[in-house]
Amino acid sequence: MIGKFRSKKKIIMGVTAGMLVVGGVGYYYTAQHNQPAAAGHAGHQMSGPVMAMGDTVTLDAKARQLAGLQTAQAVTKPLNKEIKTTGKIAMNEDGKTYITSRVEGRVDELYVTAEGETIAPGQAIAAVYSPTYIAAQEEYLLTLENVQKLQNAGKDVVQINNRLREAARRKLQLLNVANEDIAHLEHTRQTKDHMTIYAQFGGTVLEKQLLPGAYIMPGDKLYSLSDLSTVWLYADIYEKDIASITPGQQVVVTSGAYPGETFTGQVTFINPVLDDATRTVKVRIAMANPSGKLKPNMFVNATLQIPLGDSLVIPESAILDTGSRKIVFVAQSEDTFVKRDVVTGQSADGYVQILSGLQPGETVVTAATFLIDSQTKLGSFGSHASHGGGGAASAPAVTGDQGSGESPAAGGEHSGHSGH
């Protein structure tokens, strides 16, 4: 829809410019037509300021100057398409996790009390009074005593006691009791009333889900964490650009919060479903965030550089888009231009790829294309003026075959009819 609006805007601007230039050319022609008879006679030896025959238009030097006509050559050059868009920072879903309890008991103390705090792996986060933990310690101490007392018993008894000791130790480990705490228990032979819960994972606390005094069960969620050292950016890519996006492409990101600073990321996922309302596709970009500057829900700008390779290109201003056709005007000489259909590819850096319709080195009109196109529809100014007023400025050059005895007026009228 945006493309159609821009196309209509270009057509309106072009038509307006064309009317102004046509008026100037018309004034130029009128001035030429109203010159004295001697000058009018000399006009028979030259073409009109603007002449059109089919898809070919001829403009004399004055008409080209009034139209502001400019040209450029079709050349082969490398293109890099730049896609600019906006996006929103989100949490890395791969880095989201919960810290859960492995024992039942009463939470008597919390060491991490606020959301937004950072927890390191293995950090102590709470102290829990747990009968299960107390019983597991006592069981382990009992196995230690049995191993020590019965170390001189039969071989089978010693092996059984050793297995029981290892099973009791394993039970403490499954409760997430640190090896240091187990070693301390072996050394002191004294049980602890409270079990220290350590974080299985590290990250930033998104949600604290318990308070001191709460009774917890195995599997209960204690904290919700996210690893914000990496974040995701979800960017909106318009439908017309989605074919250029592939996983692995580099993305440059800027934020109004950090002027002059850039961040980089990499495309990791392209949503397979198009948003019907916005005609965009969500693209996920993984970004390193070691300093934590990129905050979830922050809006940022993203730029993708897409190399298009070497292509035959012309300036975008040379293309006249009618909606059903793409047209250019090719210079046949300094003053003659021919309409030609072309097939275009992608646009970048002010240029558009030409897939067919032009050859390298051909010259195309880049300014005043609307004026020239209007002449192919309206016909020659000089020819119409000739019918209206019998002017000589648009008549073909008078030759000796027409007879020197004819008056200039008669000769002009006769030539005008012959041109048709």
Disulfide bonds with the S-S distance in Angstrom:
none
